[in-house]
Each structure stands twice: as structure tokens, then as C-alpha cells.
Amino acid sequence: MALLDVRQITKTFGGLVAVDNLTFHVDEKQIVSIIGPNGAGKTTTFNMITGAYRLDGGEIYFDGQPIHTKSSQQIVKAGIARTFQNIRLFKSMRVIENVLIGCHIHTSYGFFDAVFRTPRFREAERRAHQRCVEILESLDLAQYMDEDAKNLPYGLQRKIEIARAIATDAKLLILDEPAAGMNPQESEALMDFIFSLRDAGYTILLIEHDMSLVMNISDYIYV
């Protein structure tokens, strides 16, 4: 059974059909790329998978369960996380704080606990911090955890954004043009990084215009 199963999805904006009856699937531990010219509907497809846009037709199943009627937050909790074409880190926050944001989707304390810093809050924050340290260590990024995100090179910022997505306990990582703005050396390092994610058990779905990266990294390509 496919981890992600997209069935005949359609999205229109007024009279414009942005995505028309699209069907594809992603199997577990695959790297799957979607390619095509600007305006082909690639990012719109990602927005439908992640709940940012409602479907005008079709269905989306993840891990055997329908997700096309769920909210974005419910979809993240189900195990799908994404990055964006433009890096969306909190630049003046430390790396560890950026990654902690991903962990907080699963925190169990309430507003009262956060305001009064109850034992439940402190224990939940301790566990989340430890989880984020483990993620950064596993990705060979632990040496940057106390750096402000804005002080890191572009390629490292992209990796930190992916680490934050992993912190949501994602099974499927959706990457929107992860190599955008990178030089050839950074793109090659990113390719090795994505391979390492697949080897660690993650499934990858990406949009990318860097055809060298796409052709070298993908198990399957949809055009």
C-alpha cells in the first residue's frame, strides 16, 4: 500500500484550473520528484496535500487514511511535514529553538501550565528539548544548535528547516524546491543529506527545478 495516495485531485481558482484530475502515489522510503514548468500546479498540489487548500475534486490518502477533509494541523499530526521554497526560519532565534517549534505540535500541556510553568510544562519542555538535540545529532547539525539561524550559510539553513519538519515526527517530508538558490557544492551536499534521510527511514516528496539533483536522487519522477 502506498504511503501517500493522491487520487484524481482537482483545484480551480475562478475560471483557472490549476490542477486537473491529478493521480500519483508515493511508496514508503521512496524519493519521488514532481517536475514541470512554472505555473504547472506543483506548489498548488503540495498545498492540497498539506491542507492549505481544499480540494475541488478527488481524494488524498495517507498511510491508508483519508486526509483531504482534515485541517493542516491534523495532517501534520498524522505524519506529513513540509518545507517551503523560501526558507521560513525565525532568523533571530537559535537553531535549537527553531527545531523546538516542530516538537510543539505534540506537546500536551495547556495555557495554564505554560503561564505558570508547572511541573507538567517543565517536563514536557525537557523531553522536547532532548528530542530536538537527538534530531540535530542524528543529522550532524548539533554543533550549530546555539547559533542564531541568521548566522548560518544558506545550505545549513535549509537543513535546519528540514530538521524542524522532522521534529513533528513526520513520516513523509514534502520539500518545495529545496535546492533553490544553492550553488553546485551546496546542491551536492543537499543531495547527500536527502539520501541520508531516506536511509534513516523517511519518505521524500519534492518539487525541484535542478534537474541534475532530480535525476540523481529520485526513485520515481512525475512530470
C-alpha positions as CSV (number, residue, x, y, z in Angstrom):
1,M,0.0,0.0,0.0
2,A,1.3,3.5,-0.9
3,L,2.2,5.8,2.0
4,L,0.7,8.7,0.0
5,D,-2.1,8.0,-2.5
6,V,-3.4,11.0,-4.5
7,R,-6.5,10.2,-6.5
8,Q,-7.8,12.5,-9.2
9,I,-7.4,15.7,-7.3
10,T,-8.6,19.0,-8.9
11,K,-8.2,22.6,-7.8
12,T,-9.7,25.7,-9.5
13,F,-9.4,29.4,-8.9
14,G,-12.3,31.0,-10.6
15,G,-12.1,30.0,-14.2
16,L,-8.5,28.8,-13.9
17,V,-7.9,25.1,-13.5
18,A,-4.6,24.9,-11.6
19,V,-4.6,21.1,-11.0
20,D,-6.7,18.9,-13.2
21,N,-7.6,15.3,-12.2
22,L,-4.1,14.5,-10.9
23,T,-3.3,11.0,-9.7
24,F,0.0,9.7,-8.3
25,H,1.4,7.8,-5.3
26,V,4.5,7.6,-3.1
27,D,5.6,4.4,-1.6
28,E,7.3,4.2,1.8
29,K,11.0,5.1,1.8
30,Q,11.0,6.4,-1.7
31,I,12.3,9.7,-3.0
32,V,9.7,11.0,-5.5
33,S,10.1,14.2,-7.5
34,I,7.4,16.3,-9.3
35,I,8.8,18.4,-12.1
36,G,7.3,20.8,-14.6
37,P,7.4,24.5,-15.7
38,N,6.4,27.4,-13.5
39,G,2.6,27.6,-13.3
40,A,2.1,23.8,-13.8
41,G,0.4,23.5,-10.4
42,K,3.2,21.8,-8.5
43,T,3.0,24.0,-5.3
44,T,-0.8,24.0,-5.5
45,T,-0.6,20.2,-5.3
46,F,1.6,20.5,-2.2
47,N,-0.9,23.0,-0.7
48,M,-3.7,20.5,-1.2
49,I,-1.8,17.6,0.3
50,T,-0.9,19.6,3.4
51,G,-4.4,21.1,3.9
52,A,-3.6,24.7,2.9
53,Y,-6.1,24.4,0.0
54,R,-9.4,22.4,-0.1
55,L,-9.8,20.1,-3.0
56,D,-12.5,20.8,-5.6
57,G,-12.4,17.1,-6.5
58,G,-10.7,13.9,-5.8
59,E,-9.2,12.3,-2.6
60,I,-5.9,12.0,-0.8
61,Y,-5.0,9.1,1.5
62,F,-2.0,8.9,3.8
63,D,-1.0,5.7,5.5
64,G,-4.3,4.2,4.4
65,Q,-6.4,7.0,6.0
66,P,-8.2,9.9,4.2
67,I,-6.7,13.3,4.9
68,H,-8.4,15.5,2.3
69,T,-11.0,16.6,4.8
70,K,-8.5,17.3,7.6
71,S,-7.0,20.6,8.8
72,S,-3.3,21.4,8.3
73,Q,-2.6,20.8,12.0
74,Q,-4.3,17.4,11.8
75,I,-2.3,16.5,8.7
76,V,1.0,17.4,10.5
77,K,0.0,15.3,13.4
78,A,-0.8,12.4,11.1
79,G,2.9,12.5,9.9
80,I,3.3,14.9,7.0
81,A,5.6,17.9,7.2
82,R,6.8,20.3,4.6
83,T,9.3,23.0,3.8
84,F,8.9,26.0,1.5
85,Q,10.7,27.4,-1.5
86,N,11.6,30.5,0.6
87,I,13.3,29.4,3.8
88,R,10.9,30.2,6.7
89,L,13.2,30.1,9.8
90,F,12.9,32.5,12.7
91,K,16.3,34.1,11.8
92,S,16.9,35.8,15.2
93,M,16.2,32.6,17.2
94,R,18.8,29.9,17.9
95,V,18.8,26.7,15.8
96,I,17.6,24.6,18.8
97,E,14.6,27.0,19.3
98,N,13.7,26.8,15.6
99,V,13.6,23.0,15.8
100,L,11.7,23.0,19.1
101,I,8.8,24.7,17.2
102,G,8.3,21.5,15.3
103,C,8.2,19.4,18.5
104,H,5.4,21.6,20.0
105,I,2.8,20.2,17.7
106,H,2.7,17.2,20.1
107,T,3.0,19.0,23.5
108,S,0.3,18.1,26.0
109,Y,0.4,21.0,28.4
110,G,-2.2,23.8,28.4
111,F,-2.2,27.5,28.6
112,F,-2.3,27.5,32.4
113,D,0.8,25.2,32.5
114,A,2.7,27.5,30.1
115,V,1.9,30.7,32.0
116,F,2.7,29.3,35.5
117,R,5.5,27.0,34.3
118,T,4.0,24.0,36.1
119,P,5.9,20.7,36.6
120,R,4.0,19.3,33.6
121,F,5.2,22.2,31.4
122,R,8.8,21.8,32.6
123,E,8.8,18.1,32.0
124,A,7.3,18.4,28.5
125,E,9.8,21.1,27.6
126,R,12.7,18.9,28.9
127,R,11.5,16.0,26.7
128,A,11.0,18.2,23.7
129,H,14.5,19.7,24.1
130,Q,16.1,16.3,24.4
131,R,14.2,15.1,21.3
132,C,15.5,18.1,19.3
133,V,19.1,17.6,20.4
134,E,18.8,13.9,19.3
135,I,17.5,15.0,15.9
136,L,20.3,17.6,15.4
137,E,22.9,15.0,16.4
138,S,21.5,12.4,14.0
139,L,21.7,14.9,11.2
140,D,25.2,16.0,12.2
141,L,23.9,19.5,13.0
142,A,24.4,19.5,16.8
143,Q,27.4,21.9,16.6
144,Y,25.1,24.6,15.4
145,M,22.3,24.3,18.0
146,D,23.2,27.5,19.9
147,E,23.9,29.6,16.8
148,D,21.3,32.2,15.6
149,A,19.7,30.8,12.4
150,K,20.6,34.1,10.5
151,N,24.3,33.5,11.0
152,L,24.4,30.1,9.2
153,P,25.1,29.6,5.5
154,Y,22.2,29.2,3.2
155,G,22.7,25.4,2.8
156,L,22.7,24.9,6.5
157,Q,19.6,27.0,7.0
158,R,17.8,24.7,4.6
159,K,18.9,21.6,6.6
160,I,17.7,23.3,9.8
161,E,14.3,23.8,8.2
162,I,14.2,20.1,7.3
163,A,15.2,19.2,10.9
164,R,12.3,21.3,12.1
165,A,10.0,19.3,9.8
166,I,11.4,16.0,11.2
167,A,10.7,17.3,14.8
168,T,7.0,17.0,14.1
169,D,7.5,13.2,14.0
170,A,6.9,13.2,10.2
171,K,6.9,10.0,8.1
172,L,6.7,12.0,4.8
173,L,8.8,15.1,4.2
174,I,7.5,17.4,1.4
175,L,10.2,19.6,0.1
176,D,9.4,22.6,-2.1
177,E,12.4,23.4,-4.3
178,P,15.0,22.6,-1.5
179,A,17.9,23.4,-3.8
180,A,16.6,26.9,-4.9
181,G,19.4,29.5,-4.5
182,M,22.1,27.0,-3.8
183,N,25.5,26.8,-5.6
184,P,26.6,23.5,-7.0
185,Q,28.5,22.5,-3.9
186,E,25.6,23.2,-1.7
187,S,23.3,21.2,-4.0
188,E,25.6,18.2,-3.9
189,A,25.7,18.4,-0.1
190,L,21.9,18.6,-0.1
191,M,21.6,15.5,-2.3
192,D,23.7,13.5,0.2
193,F,21.6,14.9,3.0
194,I,18.4,13.8,1.4
195,F,19.8,10.3,0.7
196,S,20.7,10.1,4.4
197,L,17.1,11.0,5.3
198,R,15.8,8.2,3.1
199,D,18.3,5.8,4.6
200,A,17.1,6.8,8.0
201,G,13.6,5.7,7.1
202,Y,11.9,8.9,5.8
203,T,9.9,9.1,2.7
204,I,10.6,12.2,0.5
205,L,8.3,14.0,-2.0
206,L,9.9,17.1,-3.6
207,I,9.5,19.7,-6.3
208,E,12.7,20.7,-7.9
209,H,14.0,22.6,-11.0
210,D,17.6,21.4,-10.5
211,M,17.5,18.6,-13.0
212,S,20.9,17.3,-12.0
213,L,19.7,16.8,-8.5
214,V,16.3,15.3,-9.6
215,M,17.8,12.8,-12.0
216,N,20.4,11.6,-9.5
217,I,18.2,11.4,-6.4
218,S,14.7,10.3,-7.5
219,D,13.3,6.7,-7.4
220,Y,10.4,8.0,-9.4
221,I,9.6,11.2,-11.3
222,Y,6.2,12.7,-12.2
223,V,6.1,15.3,-14.9
